């Protein structure tokens, strides 16, 4: 797998957090808060792959461009960043040796949790 940090998405996430567009939920909430396949498809149909991809910290250059499989490590619900998603993706990224993504997620968590 050749997943790398999607820098455009990281910048998008930081902007959202700085604007207060964040849900400060708990670690295990992501399974309930994650957009469903139907919600993902509706967003994709309305906004296209460029905007869709801005909601994923991982991008895989080995996958076909313009497919959902190109993106991984979601961090929000297409309107706000979810703390639970960032926690989840940080853990998965670290477990799979995607250090740049794990580091970016940690940076986002620090920003979210900033007093």
Secondary structure, DSSP 8 states (H G I E B T S, - for coil): --EEE-HHHHHHHHHHHHTT-EE---GGGHHHHS--HHHHHHHHHHHHHHHHHTTEEEEETTS-TTSGGGEEEE-BSSSSEEHHHHHHHHHHHHHTT-HHHHHHHHHHHHHHT--
